[in-house]
Amino acid sequence: MFKVILAITLCYLAAASYVAAQWGTVNKPFSVNSLWNSRPVNPILSGVTVPTSIYFPAIQAGAYSTGVFIASATDQPMTIYGPSATVGIQNVDIGGSVTSMVIPRWPANTVPATGSDGHCEIFDPIAKVIHSFWQLKNVTGVWRATLYGWAALDGTGWGDPAHYYQGARAVGIVSSAGIIRKHEVDDGDIMYRHALALSLTYNALANGSNTYVFPATSADSDAATTNSGAIPEGSLLMLPSSFNVSKLTTQKLRKVAETLKTYGARVVDRNYGTPYAIYVEIGANYSLHPPGGWSNTAASELQTIRAALRPLVSASSWLNGDGQPVTFTQNQNLLSMRGPWTLQSGDALGVFDTYKQAVVFPSKSARVTQTNSNGTGFAKLKWAKPIAGQSYNLTAITTGGGQLRLSFNLDCNNSTKVINSGALNNGQSFVFTWPASNCWHTLYAISGLNQASTVSASLIKV
């Protein structure tokens, strides 16, 4: 009896320790209300299953997982270049690429994953930013990467319609989101206190127009034509409450299974030939198999989990990381300020700052007005994009006297038929109905006077 009480006490203390840690930190990323840290109540699961494929399922910290490196105040800046002298680093959020970029604090022990994806994440607790790289390499002392994104360490851990591509996963998030971290593997808890990150292969993932669902904001670029399954990326896979964890003899799998019954695992990427792969932080000393060997028992129990996994259809409610009720909405900001911009008046264009999600102007003695008429700022997600006939609230978010304006010319032959917000100062709003058609539309960013200024906006359905 004493052993039973002691075991229960240790599990309780481990869980309490996790809850007591501060949300949005390097060991406990994202907010208390993040979907990563929340769990469904009374989940209802679909009948869709994860099929077998070429290989066994896997839970591992291998070449295709992610390393996490923590920046400190004493770390020096590092310049990262594109993959070659003629190709820049792609940054989807700015709508293009840059020749190079500077990361203000670069840990000296940074090592990217050795697989072709070359995932690597820098957690900067000072700026509260996660820097996410794809195909990061050190080439003769020069750091090079193919793609870069970032997410707020204390944010949701998912993209939004405006900032929809935040990292190197196919679903548009940082590759460290949801992974089993080093400090969690042997923490004494009965489960991981967050949803796990999981990839599926082609015969499980959905194709056509259903390649991703909320909260995912993207999918693999060829998913619509190359996938042949029924599960969209972004889905939450869970084990049913009836799943008997005690029948699993592999201890590490019991902890995973308890997590899958409570929090589930989000489908964040695609792999080749593995029915499902759950990601573990590189260097976590995590393996289900003996060193250099193979466990038939672990392999069989991974298949047992596979056969029982089901996508979540609905839940009666959700509880956040502190066990409090929480709700989630798809009604999020639909407007980015990424440009490209054209100078209408003034001496020089303001620049889109991805970290501020705003156009930034230095101090100006005369206002600068710049325009974007190509629609790149409006969200185009499957679950979040402007709908004709729907009312929207446009709100200016500016500093330093900056202003925002949006106009629609509704008739190419009649310039008087317009929707025009006029110049909005910080906090001012304009409610309008999204037109069924228009000849053109123009977004304006207008600088302040005699001081630095920024211009951003929020466009929300009402």
C-alpha distance (Angstrom), angle and dihedral (degrees) to the residues before:
residue distance angle dihedral
M1 . . .
F2 3.83 . .
K3 3.83 90.1 .
V4 3.79 91.2 51.5
I5 3.81 92.5 49.5
L6 3.81 91.0 46.1
A7 3.81 91.9 50.5
I8 3.80 92.1 49.6
T9 3.80 90.7 47.3
L10 3.81 92.9 50.5
C11 3.81 91.5 49.7
Y12 3.79 90.6 48.9
L13 3.79 92.2 49.6
A14 3.80 91.5 48.7
A15 3.80 91.5 51.4
A16 3.80 92.0 44.3
S17 3.81 90.5 50.3
Y18 3.79 90.2 53.4
V19 3.79 92.9 48.9
A20 3.82 90.9 46.9
A21 3.80 92.3 56.6
Q22 3.77 115.2 96.3
W23 3.78 117.8 -97.3
G24 3.78 118.6 -122.9
T25 3.80 95.5 34.8
V26 3.80 133.5 121.5
N27 3.81 93.4 -94.7
K28 3.79 95.1 38.9
P29 3.81 107.5 30.8
F30 3.80 127.0 -166.3
S31 3.76 131.9 23.4
V32 3.77 127.4 -57.1
N33 3.82 87.5 -109.2
S34 3.79 95.8 50.3
L35 3.79 116.0 123.9
W36 3.80 85.9 -125.1
N37 3.80 90.5 62.7
S38 3.81 97.7 37.7
R39 3.79 131.0 83.5
P40 3.81 133.4 -152.8
V41 3.80 121.6 -115.6
N42 3.82 117.5 -137.6
P43 3.80 93.8 -3.7
I44 3.79 118.9 -155.0
L45 3.80 113.0 -150.2
S46 3.79 129.9 -157.5
G47 3.79 126.5 -124.7
V48 3.81 93.5 -114.7
T49 3.80 113.1 118.4
V50 3.80 136.4 -160.0
P51 3.83 107.6 -110.9
T52 3.78 126.5 -139.8
S53 3.79 118.5 -103.1
I54 3.80 140.7 176.4
Y55 3.79 97.7 -55.3
F56 3.79 138.9 30.4
P57 3.81 119.1 -91.9
A58 3.79 114.4 -91.5
I59 3.79 142.1 -150.4
Q60 3.76 106.5 -171.8
A61 3.77 151.1 133.2
G62 3.77 95.4 -131.9
A63 3.76 137.2 141.1
Y64 3.80 92.0 -65.1
S65 3.79 97.4 51.3
T66 3.79 126.4 81.3
G67 3.77 138.4 -95.8
V68 3.81 119.2 -144.1
F69 3.80 119.4 -149.0
I70 3.79 123.4 -173.1
A71 3.80 119.4 -139.2
S72 3.80 120.5 -143.4
A73 3.79 133.4 -161.1
T74 3.81 90.5 -103.3
D75 3.81 95.6 53.9
Q76 3.79 114.7 111.1
P77 3.82 127.3 -126.6
M78 3.80 118.3 -93.3
T79 3.79 128.7 -157.2
I80 3.80 114.0 -139.1
Y81 3.79 119.3 -160.3
G82 3.78 133.8 -161.9
P83 3.81 120.8 -91.4
S84 3.81 91.2 -88.8
A85 3.78 140.8 8.1
T86 3.81 90.4 -94.1
V87 3.83 100.9 38.7
G88 3.80 123.1 69.2
I89 3.80 132.7 -149.3
Q90 3.78 109.9 -84.8
N91 3.80 114.0 -127.5
V92 3.79 108.8 179.6
D93 3.79 93.0 -167.6
I94 3.80 93.0 63.8
G95 3.79 90.8 43.8
G96 3.78 96.7 -116.7
S97 3.77 144.2 20.9
V98 3.79 140.1 -68.9
T99 3.79 129.5 -144.7
S100 3.79 91.3 -129.2
M101 3.78 142.2 -15.4
V102 3.78 135.8 -158.5
I103 3.80 122.5 -127.2
P104 3.82 104.3 -157.0
R105 3.83 96.8 -144.7
W106 3.82 118.5 28.8
P107 3.83 118.8 -178.0
A108 3.80 111.6 -130.0
N109 3.82 91.6 -137.2
T110 3.82 94.6 58.8
V111 3.81 112.4 141.0
P112 3.83 122.5 169.9
A113 3.81 122.4 -140.2
T114 3.79 112.1 -85.2
G115 3.82 95.7 -131.5
S116 3.78 121.7 97.1
D117 3.83 90.2 -95.8
G118 3.81 90.3 62.6
H119 3.80 93.3 -159.9
C120 3.79 117.7 -170.6
E121 3.80 133.4 163.7
I122 3.79 129.8 -161.4
F123 3.81 114.1 -160.0
D124 3.81 110.3 -156.1
P125 3.82 108.3 -170.3
I126 3.81 90.7 -179.0
A127 3.81 95.1 60.5
K128 3.84 91.1 25.8
V129 3.80 89.6 -128.3
I130 3.80 133.3 133.8
H131 3.81 111.0 -148.9
S132 3.81 110.2 -153.0
F133 3.81 123.6 -162.5
W134 3.78 134.2 -173.2
Q135 3.80 120.5 -158.0
L136 3.78 93.0 3.0
K137 3.81 112.8 177.2
N138 3.77 138.9 169.2
V139 3.80 105.3 -134.2
T140 3.81 111.8 -171.0
G141 3.78 91.4 -35.4
V142 3.82 96.4 -41.4
W143 3.80 119.9 109.1
R144 3.81 113.2 -135.6
A145 3.81 131.7 178.8
T146 3.79 136.7 178.1
L147 3.81 98.4 -150.3
Y148 3.80 137.8 17.7
G149 3.78 134.3 -169.8
W150 3.76 136.9 158.0
A151 3.78 140.6 -152.0
A152 3.78 135.1 -169.1
L153 3.80 111.1 -98.4
D154 3.80 88.4 -141.7
G155 3.82 95.9 38.4
T156 3.80 132.7 96.4
G157 3.80 97.1 -78.0
W158 3.81 89.3 -126.6
G159 3.77 134.7 87.4
D160 3.78 122.9 -106.9
P161 3.81 128.0 -145.5
A162 3.81 92.4 -93.3
H163 3.83 99.7 38.9
Y164 3.77 92.8 32.0
Y165 3.80 102.1 153.6
Q166 3.79 111.7 53.7
G167 3.78 105.0 152.5
A168 3.76 152.5 -1.8
R169 3.81 101.0 -72.1
A170 3.81 118.5 101.5
V171 3.82 90.4 -115.2
G172 3.81 90.7 59.0
I173 3.82 100.5 -102.7
V174 3.79 136.4 112.9
S175 3.79 113.2 -79.8
S176 3.82 93.3 -125.4
A177 3.81 94.1 62.1
G178 3.79 110.2 114.9
I179 3.79 97.3 -0.3
I180 3.79 120.3 138.5
R181 3.80 103.7 -103.5
K182 3.79 127.6 -142.3
H183 3.79 94.1 -112.6
E184 3.81 92.2 51.1
V185 3.80 100.1 55.0
D186 3.81 97.3 80.1
D187 3.81 101.4 16.3
G188 3.81 93.5 124.7
D189 3.79 95.2 -114.8
I190 3.81 122.4 130.2
M191 3.82 92.2 -130.1
Y192 3.79 143.5 10.4
R193 3.79 108.2 -95.3
H194 3.80 96.5 -133.2
A195 3.78 139.8 50.2
L196 3.79 113.1 -81.3
A197 3.81 127.6 -124.3
L198 3.79 114.8 -116.0
S199 3.80 138.1 175.8
L200 3.79 128.0 -155.3
T201 3.77 131.0 -162.0
Y202 3.80 131.4 -116.6
N203 3.81 98.3 -84.2
A204 3.82 92.0 55.8
L205 3.80 100.9 42.3
A206 3.80 122.1 86.2
N207 3.79 124.4 -112.8
G208 3.80 136.1 -164.2
S209 3.79 116.0 41.2
N210 3.81 94.3 -23.0
T211 3.79 101.2 70.3
Y212 3.81 95.7 124.4
V213 3.80 139.4 14.8
F214 3.81 136.0 -167.4
P215 2.98 127.3 -34.1
A216 3.82 89.6 28.1
T217 3.79 114.4 85.2
S218 3.79 98.6 -169.5
A219 3.80 144.3 16.1
D220 3.79 137.8 -158.1
S221 3.79 107.5 -56.5
D222 3.82 94.7 -119.3
A223 3.81 96.2 36.4
A224 3.80 94.4 113.3
T225 3.80 93.0 62.2
T226 3.82 106.1 25.8
N227 3.81 104.0 43.3
S228 3.80 118.9 85.3
G229 3.81 105.0 -176.8
A230 3.79 137.8 83.7
I231 3.82 107.4 -116.0
P232 3.83 117.4 96.3
E233 3.78 120.1 -145.4
G234 3.79 110.3 -100.9
S235 3.82 91.7 43.7
L236 3.80 119.5 134.4
L237 3.81 112.3 -128.0
M238 3.79 117.6 -158.7
L239 3.77 141.9 174.4
P240 3.81 114.0 -119.8
S241 3.79 118.1 -105.8
S242 3.81 88.3 -112.6
F243 3.81 92.9 62.5
N244 3.82 107.6 120.1
V245 3.80 105.8 -134.5
S246 3.81 92.1 -179.9
K247 3.81 89.8 70.1
L248 3.80 89.5 66.7
T249 3.79 110.4 92.2
T250 3.81 96.6 -171.2
Q251 3.81 103.7 90.8
K252 3.80 96.3 -153.7
L253 3.80 89.1 53.3
R254 3.79 91.9 53.5
K255 3.79 90.1 61.0
V256 3.80 91.0 48.7
A257 3.80 91.9 47.4
E258 3.81 92.6 51.0
T259 3.80 87.9 51.8
L260 3.80 91.7 49.6
K261 3.81 90.1 52.3
T262 3.82 92.6 50.6
Y263 3.82 109.8 27.7
G264 3.80 103.9 8.4
A265 3.80 127.2 -155.4
R266 3.80 127.5 -81.6
V267 3.79 119.5 -133.4
V268 3.80 101.8 -124.3
D269 3.80 105.8 158.9
R270 3.79 149.0 2.7
N271 3.78 127.8 -105.9
Y272 3.77 134.7 -174.7
G273 3.78 117.5 -99.4
T274 3.81 101.3 -24.4
P275 3.84 113.5 117.0
Y276 3.79 89.5 -143.5
A277 3.78 133.5 -13.4
I278 3.80 122.3 -163.4
Y279 3.78 112.6 -158.2
V280 3.80 126.3 -127.3
E281 3.80 126.4 -171.4
I282 3.79 111.4 -95.8
G283 3.80 109.9 -105.2
A284 3.81 94.2 29.0
N285 3.83 94.2 122.7
Y286 3.79 89.6 -127.8
S287 3.78 123.2 152.8
L288 3.79 135.9 145.4
H289 3.79 91.0 -159.0
P290 3.82 132.0 64.2
P291 3.83 116.5 -97.3
G292 3.79 108.2 -73.9
G293 3.80 90.5 -6.1
W294 3.77 145.4 85.1
S295 3.79 133.9 -112.3
N296 3.79 113.4 -148.7
T297 3.80 88.0 -169.0
A298 3.80 93.8 56.2
A299 3.81 91.2 44.4
S300 3.80 91.1 51.0
E301 3.81 92.7 47.5
L302 3.80 90.9 49.8
Q303 3.79 86.5 57.2
T304 3.80 90.2 48.5
I305 3.80 88.7 57.0
R306 3.81 91.1 45.4
A307 3.79 92.2 54.4
A308 3.81 91.0 52.3
L309 3.82 99.9 43.5
R310 3.80 115.0 110.9
P311 3.83 134.5 175.3
L312 3.79 117.1 -107.1
V313 3.81 113.4 -110.1
S314 3.80 100.3 179.8
A315 3.79 145.0 -29.8
S316 3.78 133.0 -147.6
S317 3.82 89.2 -125.8
W318 3.79 143.6 -32.1
L319 3.80 133.6 -114.2
N320 3.80 121.4 -151.0
G321 3.79 126.6 -136.2
D322 3.80 91.4 -77.6
G323 3.80 92.5 49.6
Q324 3.81 93.5 -105.1
P325 3.83 124.2 133.3
V326 3.79 113.8 -91.3
T327 3.79 135.0 176.5
F328 3.79 130.8 -156.3
T329 3.77 128.7 -146.1
Q330 3.76 135.1 -160.4
N331 3.81 89.8 -158.6
Q332 3.79 96.2 101.1
N333 3.79 136.2 144.3
L334 3.81 110.6 -61.1
L335 3.81 99.2 -171.3
S336 3.80 129.2 83.6
M337 3.80 124.8 -176.3
R338 3.82 93.9 -147.0
G339 3.82 96.7 121.4
P340 3.00 139.0 163.8
W341 3.78 90.0 -131.9
T342 3.80 133.6 -156.7
L343 3.79 121.2 -151.0
Q344 3.82 110.9 -120.2
S345 3.79 98.6 170.8
G346 3.78 137.9 -8.6
D347 3.78 134.0 49.5
A348 3.83 105.7 -72.2
L349 3.79 141.6 2.7
G350 3.76 122.8 -97.8
V351 3.80 114.1 -123.5
F352 3.80 129.1 -122.6
D353 3.81 109.8 -118.7
T354 3.79 109.3 -156.5
Y355 3.82 93.1 -159.9
K356 3.81 92.1 53.4
Q357 3.82 92.9 35.9
A358 3.79 86.1 -138.6
V359 3.79 143.6 99.8
V360 3.80 107.4 -101.8
F361 3.81 123.8 -150.3
P362 3.80 127.2 -172.7
S363 3.78 117.5 -134.4
K364 3.81 110.5 -61.5
S365 3.82 131.9 -166.2
A366 3.83 88.9 -157.8
R367 3.79 126.1 34.7
V368 3.79 119.7 -99.0
T369 3.80 116.6 -144.8
Q370 3.79 119.0 -167.7
T371 3.78 130.6 175.9
N372 3.79 141.4 -154.2
S373 3.81 116.6 -163.1
N374 3.79 101.3 163.4
G375 3.82 99.1 82.8
T376 3.81 96.8 -122.6
G377 3.79 90.6 133.1
F378 3.81 95.9 60.0
A379 3.80 116.6 90.8
K380 3.79 117.7 -109.7
L381 3.80 101.1 -175.9
K382 3.79 119.9 141.0
W383 3.80 90.0 -119.4
A384 3.81 99.3 33.0
K385 3.78 125.1 42.4
P386 3.81 135.1 115.4
I387 3.82 114.0 -76.8
A388 3.81 123.5 -152.6
G389 3.80 112.1 -112.5
Q390 3.81 93.3 20.7
S391 3.82 120.7 120.4
Y392 3.80 118.3 -123.8
N393 3.79 134.6 -171.5
L394 3.80 115.1 -138.6
T395 3.81 112.8 -162.7
A396 3.80 125.3 -174.8
I397 3.81 116.2 -131.8
T398 3.78 106.5 -169.3
T399 3.79 143.1 146.9
G400 3.79 133.1 -158.0
G401 3.78 94.3 26.0
G402 3.80 95.7 -56.6
Q403 3.80 118.3 157.3
L404 3.80 137.6 -153.7
R405 3.79 130.5 -152.4
L406 3.82 135.1 179.3
S407 3.79 126.2 -170.6
F408 3.81 136.6 177.1
N409 3.80 122.7 -159.6
L410 3.80 102.0 -151.7
D411 3.81 100.3 -172.8
C412 3.79 124.1 39.9
N413 3.81 89.4 -154.7
N414 3.79 97.8 45.5
S415 3.80 117.8 50.5
T416 3.81 92.0 -171.8
K417 3.81 93.3 68.9
V418 3.78 99.8 87.5
I419 3.77 145.6 135.6
N420 3.79 106.8 -141.7
S421 3.79 127.4 175.4
G422 3.79 93.1 -168.4
A423 3.80 119.0 -142.6
L424 3.81 107.9 -39.3
N425 3.80 122.0 -156.1
N426 3.79 122.8 -150.2
G427 3.80 111.3 -55.4
Q428 3.79 95.6 8.4
S429 3.81 116.4 128.2
F430 3.78 138.4 -157.3
V431 3.82 122.3 -161.1
F432 3.79 117.9 -156.5
T433 3.80 142.4 154.5
W434 3.78 116.0 -107.7
P435 3.82 106.9 -115.1
A436 3.80 122.4 -120.5
S437 3.80 87.9 -131.9
N438 3.76 139.9 -7.0
C439 3.77 138.5 -172.8
W440 3.79 91.6 -130.3
H441 3.76 141.2 -31.2
T442 3.79 131.4 -146.6
L443 3.78 132.7 -156.7
Y444 3.81 115.5 -157.1
A445 3.81 128.6 -158.1
I446 3.82 112.4 -168.4
S447 3.79 123.5 -170.4
G448 3.78 127.2 -132.7
L449 3.80 124.3 -116.9
N450 3.81 128.8 -100.7
Q451 3.80 94.2 -10.1
A452 3.77 138.8 64.9
S453 3.80 112.5 -86.1
T454 3.79 142.1 -175.7
V455 3.79 132.6 -155.0
S456 3.78 126.5 -157.0
A457 3.79 136.4 141.9
S458 3.77 148.4 -156.3
L459 3.81 122.4 -136.3
I460 3.80 111.4 -171.2
K461 3.80 132.3 170.7
V462 3.82 113.4 -113.2
